[in-house]
Amino acid sequence: MDTKKRDHIITELFKINGVREIAEVTGRFDILITMYSKSLDQMHKMVSEQIGRIEGVQSSESFIEMKSRTKVMPYMSSKDSE
């Protein structure tokens, strides 16, 4: 993304139904978006017709989560996650 338009991009992303979380990250990506869709066709439309048209978005790459597992972290109490 064009980092000068960071705030605008994040605001616009949160306007899209299905976008649930945005994380700013280090590495080759600027942000990771967690989004949900009912089908691959709906996901394609979200990415190409909405995300791709936000001013400042230069490119995107999609990953589909096939399965998720969570590890219990013994050093984290329930109040740490609040």
Protein Blocks (a to p, Z undefined) as FASTA:
>chain_A
ZZklmmmmmmmmmmpghiabdcddedjbfbdcddddfbfklmmmmmmmmmmmpghiabdc
ddddfbdcddddfklcfklmZZ
